[in-house]
């Protein structure tokens, strides 16, 4: 593939580094000044962000919409990622609402739009073989990550006050009462120190800062994902042909093998391109099942059974990564997503449901809320841990849905069709319920009433389905799931109350705490 050696090096680096999730992290975060002799501060910013993908999107919004001076740096290149994204037409409008892009710019980053998308699970030897479940506003747009991130980089730099540093590695974060200082190493200038009001960690699943703040557990499950962007597949409407007007959101073509239930995604792009992803879910401790290199071997072996290559077939580039999932145990966000003057965002925070496939949708849905609250926090000096934790998008509805990830994992002794059988029951239940239920499930916005309807419908289809709960989750996580449901119910009541009284929100816009909670419950 073009630039194949570069992509392979990044793949190997990611594959090797995920072992760090099970080992003590480098202690990059410290409080108070360093005891070592350090170079002088090279430059001062309002916000400093480590991570040039989701961090760049947040940073560009803070710079372009709110006028803050922002530094974004990345160990590779700021504005380059190893996957493209899909999102809905309704969701992508949030980039306009957040003040990041204009309508014309949004259209420029969209490379394809589908008439709809579907989910279909292999049904042979299952109790139920559900038909395709269709969606008309879920992942129906293909977004070029290169175009979007290039535009964000341009917006960040346009006033000349903000900076991007490529190939720059974080060495330390020193937290003081009045400021935070980061120390980095870059190839051109060597060791540098920058100072600011707030440091944002957007370094992803393997973030050492996230693991230092959460020594017990930062991630419960990992979803290793590999694939390619390619051209020249056979086109048509058959299952193994490419229909450019349809998105394949979640598909299985066979039952579990070698302890993995493999899932496919397929989305058309620009100029005849078609992106395919192959992935599965596994506990973070299952090292033998988490290798991206091993999964890529399976991908190349099985791709022709999913979509048939034609005579002009050619690979353009690989896509790969790890999607994190955190199983909440107890009330409220159990993961520390902030400390004084330090905030975790994106996959470093791991607060979106892994069922939504990647954090892009979650980031876009919450971009306006996150950046506006960061703006208020900076203006009001609300930079303590308690205040910063309010910025993250934790919701009990997401926590309770994350438990479903466990049902996608193949357990020892289970029949090969076990995962597909359960998923077909879920799909048949969704067929019988209003479209809002399926949309909420796949967009991290499941309402309490819709969740209850789904559970009751599954009970009708398979009266013994609840026997799977303690078997799959175990005693601790079954108890946690029940606690999540209680919290979800309480949250739903608060949300309803805020809907009735939330019109008062206009009067509290300069009070950070009131505004953060108003956003949380009223979902403005």
DOVEX-865446 format. One record per residue (C-alpha): x, y, z. Coordinates in steps of 0.02 Angstrom, whole numbers, padded with zeros to 5 digits, always signed. Layout:
# DOVEX-865446
XYZ
...
//
This chain:
# DOVEX-865446
+00000+00000+00000
+00057+00181-00020
+00162+00231+00131
+00145+00050+00188
+00305+00051+00291
+00250+00207+00387
+00078+00133+00425
+00155-00034+00474
+00271+00052+00599
+00123+00141+00678
+00026-00022+00684
+00167-00114+00771
+00192+00030+00892
+00008+00026+00940
+00005-00164+00950
+00156-00167+01066
+00103-00020+01173
-00068-00091+01220
+00026-00209+01338
+00058-00054+01443
-00125-00057+01499
-00077-00202+01612
+00086-00128+01677
+00120+00022+01791
+00118+00184+01690
+00258+00309+01675
+00224+00440+01807
+00219+00594+01696
+00101+00693+01807
+00174+00777+01961
+00120+00914+02078
+00231+01061+02115
+00390+01117+02024
+00519+00992+01964
+00672+00964+02073
+00777+00952+01916
+00856+01098+01826
+00737+01132+01682
+00743+01249+01533
+00646+01410+01542
+00466+01415+01482
+00471+01439+01293
+00294+01503+01270
+00133+01527+01367
-00041+01472+01313
-00215+01466+01388
-00243+01283+01345
-00116+01147+01304
-00177+00986+01222
-00084+00821+01199
-00159+00724+01054
-00177+00788+00877
-00339+00702+00826
-00489+00732+00941
-00380+00855+01036
-00359+00958+00878
-00548+00967+00853
-00573+01031+01030
-00423+01148+01018
-00480+01222+00852
-00651+01259+00925
-00576+01342+01079
-00463+01449+00969
-00581+01491+00826
-00745+01508+00922
-00688+01571+01092
-00522+01657+01053
-00413+01560+01174
-00228+01536+01137
-00204+01348+01113
-00056+01229+01094
-00086+01058+01015
+00055+00930+01001
+00065+00748+00949
+00199+00614+00946
+00161+00590+00761
+00077+00726+00657
-00057+00843+00719
-00208+00817+00607
-00172+00639+00548
-00262+00483+00606
-00266+00300+00555
-00453+00288+00521
-00595+00382+00437
-00763+00417+00519
-00948+00393+00491
-01086+00494+00571
-01266+00547+00541
-01329+00704+00454
-01411+00762+00615
-01255+00738+00719
-01133+00825+00602
-01235+00985+00620
-01162+00994+00796
-00998+01051+00719
-01091+01204+00655
-01181+01232+00821
-01014+01223+00912
-00947+01365+00803
-00810+01259+00725
-00868+01239+00543
-00983+01330+00424
-01117+01236+00326
-01009+01242+00170
-00859+01173+00265
-00964+01029+00333
-01014+00982+00156
-00832+00989+00103
-00779+00856+00229
-00924+00738+00186
-00865+00619+00051
-01018+00507+00036
-01198+00496+00094
-01305+00339+00100
-01491+00311+00080
-01483+00210+00240
-01387+00079+00335
-01421-00089+00413
-01369-00212+00548
-01377-00400+00513
-01313-00546+00616
-01281-00724+00558
-01432-00827+00607
-01393-01008+00563
-01434-01127+00708
-01501-00980+00812
-01671-00972+00898
-01713-00818+00794
-01641-00762+00627
-01689-00578+00625
-01705-00484+00460
-01594-00336+00421
-01627-00192+00540
-01628-00031+00439
-01579+00145+00495
-01608+00308+00404
-01503+00424+00514
-01363+00321+00594
-01187+00327+00518
-01260+00381+00351
-01118+00502+00309
-00937+00461+00270
-00820+00596+00335
-00641+00618+00274
-00535+00628+00431
-00393+00704+00328
-00503+00846+00264
-00585+00880+00432
-00424+00880+00531
-00333+00986+00401
-00473+01113+00414
-00462+01110+00604
-00274+01137+00598
-00300+01285+00481
-00429+01362+00598
-00318+01337+00750
-00172+01427+00668
-00267+01562+00575
-00246+01704+00703
-00060+01669+00728
-00075+01652+00918
-00097+01463+00932
+00029+01328+00887
+00043+01148+00824
+00196+01041+00860
+00220+00879+00762
+00327+00730+00816
+00327+00798+00993
+00327+00680+01143
+00261+00724+01315
+00390+00703+01453
+00306+00779+01606
+00158+00880+01668
+00192+00991+01819
+00035+01052+01907
+00047+01210+02011
-00084+01313+02101
-00084+01454+01973
-00031+01364+01813
+00017+01199+01733
+00180+01167+01640
+00214+01033+01510
+00385+00972+01460
+00404+00897+01286
+00538+00838+01167
+00529+00879+00982
+00657+00835+00847
+00698+01012+00791
+00712+01104+00957
+00743+00965+01082
+00678+00988+01259
+00546+01125+01279
+00431+01185+01418
+00262+01270+01393
+00148+01346+01523
-00039+01373+01527
-00199+01377+01630
-00263+01205+01579
-00188+01044+01509
-00302+00926+01411
-00254+00744+01387
-00325+00680+01223
-00193+00544+01199
-00317+00403+01179
-00340+00231+01253
-00158+00207+01304
-00137+00377+01388
-00009+00365+01531
-00093+00513+01619
-00260+00422+01620
-00178+00265+01690
-00083+00364+01822
-00246+00443+01882
-00332+00273+01878
-00206+00143+01938
-00340+00010+01965
-00427+00013+01796
-00439+00135+01651
-00518+00014+01526
-00622-00145+01550
-00637-00201+01369
-00541-00169+01210
-00609-00182+01035
-00461-00213+00917
-00510-00148+00745
-00422-00169+00578
-00469-00139+00397
-00427-00050+00236
-00486+00080+00115
-00489-00003-00057
-00563+00012-00231
-00620-00115-00360
-00743-00223-00264
-00881-00308-00363
-01033-00192-00355
-01214-00245-00338
-01347-00284-00209
-01293-00461-00159
-01226-00486+00017
-01047-00504-00044
-01056-00355-00164
-01036-00169-00131
-01189-00056-00140
-01123+00122-00126
-01294+00188-00071
-01302+00079+00085
-01197+00079+00243
-01163-00087+00329
-01161-00033+00511
-01135-00201+00597
-01130-00371+00512
-01078-00547+00558
-01056-00678+00423
-01016-00829+00531
-01015-00888+00711
-00872-00869+00836
-00706-00951+00801
-00547-00961+00907
-00633-00870+01050
-00680-00717+00944
-00846-00663+00872
-00793-00560+00722
-00895-00411+00661
-00886-00318+00496
-00924-00138+00447
-00925-00074+00269
-00946+00104+00205
-00923+00180+00032
-00816+00335+00014
-00759+00449-00125
-00702+00397-00300
-00758+00216-00284
-00672+00187-00117
-00747+00064+00006
-00690+00053+00188
-00706-00112+00277
-00674-00142+00462
-00656-00308+00553
-00662-00307+00743
-00711-00402+00899
-00730-00371+01086
-00618-00443+01223
-00574-00409+01405
-00420-00301+01423
-00328-00443+01508
-00352-00565+01363
-00184-00524+01284
-00190-00671+01164
-00348-00600+01081
-00297-00418+01065
-00159-00418+00934
-00192-00303+00787
-00063-00397+00683
-00151-00563+00711
-00320-00485+00673
-00251-00412+00511
-00200-00588+00457
-00379-00646+00486
-00444-00492+00394
-00345-00526+00235
-00394-00710+00239
-00581-00678+00261
-00610-00514+00167
-00656-00602+00002
-00796-00693+00093
-00868-00527+00154
-00846-00425-00006
-00781-00496-00171
-00632-00406-00250
-00651-00371-00436
-00524-00369-00577
-00464-00191-00535
-00457-00216-00347
-00323-00114-00257
-00286-00064-00077
-00267+00122-00039
-00220+00122+00146
-00249+00028+00309
-00361+00081+00454
-00338+00015+00629
-00350+00054+00814
-00418+00005+00984
-00589+00060+01045
-00596+00064+01236
-00742+00021+01348
-00760+00047+01535
-00884-00051+01640
-00944+00062+01781
-00957-00015+01955
-01060+00092+02074
-01144+00262+02062
-01072+00406+01963
-00917+00408+01855
-00793+00291+01939
-00649+00341+01828
-00551+00498+01872
-00563+00606+01717
-00482+00761+01791
-00366+00828+01923
-00317+01007+01964
-00290+01098+01796
-00290+00932+01701
-00437+00863+01600
-00455+00698+01506
-00556+00696+01345
-00600+00569+01210
-00536+00391+01226
-00423+00445+01370
-00583+00473+01471
-00671+00318+01398
-00846+00378+01442
-00931+00339+01278
-01008+00168+01251
-00897+00048+01151
-01057-00004+01060
-01042+00159+00961
-00882+00095+00878
-00771+00247+00903
-00770+00408+01003
-00796+00523+00854
-00985+00525+00868
-00979+00553+01055
-00855+00696+01034
-00959+00781+00900
-01121+00762+00998
-01041+00842+01151
-00922+00966+01067
-01028+01121+01097
-01059+01075+01279
-00877+01028+01314
-00798+01180+01234
-00923+01302+01308
-00894+01233+01482
-00706+01240+01457
-00728+01423+01407
-00830+01458+01565
-00705+01362+01673
-00560+01466+01605
-00652+01631+01625
-00711+01591+01802
-00551+01502+01858
-00652+01342+01891
-00500+01232+01861
-00506+01119+02014
-00542+00932+01995
-00723+00942+02052
-00764+01076+01923
-00669+00996+01779
-00754+00827+01805
-00920+00912+01766
-00860+00946+01589
-00851+00762+01540
-01001+00682+01459
-01035+00542+01583
-01216+00484+01581
-01293+00333+01669
-01379+00285+01506
-01209+00260+01426
-01145+00164+01578
-01290+00041+01576
-01273+00011+01389
-01086-00021+01406
-01131-00181+01500
-01195-00251+01335
-01015-00258+01277
-00996-00411+01387
-01123-00503+01280
-01014-00476+01126
-00870-00570+01210
-00854-00758+01181
-00833-00854+01344
-00749-01022+01363
-00873-01165+01345
-01005-01064+01252
-01075-01135+01090
-01007-01043+00936
-01179-00967+00897
-01205-00893+01073
-01162-00712+01031
-01257-00710+00866
-01408-00791+00950
-01422-00656+01082
-01393-00516+00955
-01529-00585+00842
-01650-00578+00990
-01602-00395+01019
-01626-00355+00833
-01797-00441+00827
-01850-00341+00980
-01793-00180+00896
-01894-00227+00741
-02050-00224+00850
-02013-00056+00931
-02016+00123+00865
-01863+00183+00766
-01813+00300+00908
-01763+00148+01012
-01639+00080+00885
-01570+00254+00853
-01544+00285+01039
-01453+00118+01058
-01329+00156+00919
-01302+00341+00961
-01271+00337+01149
-01435+00426+01186
-01552+00287+01245
-01699+00357+01344
-01754+00270+01504
-01925+00225+01434
-01851+00155+01274
-01726+00051+01372
-01866-00027+01476
-01967-00063+01318
-01818-00152+01241
-01790-00259+01396
-01974-00309+01404
-01981-00350+01218
-01828-00462+01233
-01911-00550+01379
-02063-00587+01270
-01955-00660+01132
-01852-00769+01248
-01923-00790+01425
-01761-00866+01490
-01649-00728+01425
-01616-00659+01599
-01523-00819+01642
-01382-00750+01535
-01358-00596+01645
-01269-00675+01795
-01184-00801+01682
-01108-00668+01569
-01079-00528+01695
-01038-00624+01854
-01093-00572+02028
-00995-00408+02038
-01045-00340+01869
-01225-00401+01885
-01238-00299+02045
-01154-00153+01956
-01278-00165+01813
-01424-00157+01936
-01346-00005+02020
-01323+00075+01848
-01508+00048+01814
-01557+00130+01979
-01443+00277+01937
-01514+00284+01760
-01690+00292+01832
-01641+00432+01952
-01553+00524+01810
-01710+00510+01701
-01815+00589+01838
-01691+00733+01857
-01689+00756+01669
-01878+00765+01664
-01880+00893+01804
-01750+00997+01713
-01858+00991+01557
-02001+01066+01657
-01894+01196+01745
-01744+01207+01628
-01808+01363+01542
-01724+01450+01690
-01558+01397+01614
-01546+01562+01520
-01526+01648+01688
-01379+01543+01749
-01265+01548+01598
-01121+01631+01691
-01129+01513+01841
-01016+01368+01794
-01088+01240+01915
-01270+01279+01877
-01236+01285+01692
-01141+01120+01691
-01282+01031+01780
-01412+01117+01671
-01323+01049+01518
-01307+00878+01596
-01492+00856+01634
-01578+00965+01504
-01459+00907+01365
-01466+01077+01279
//
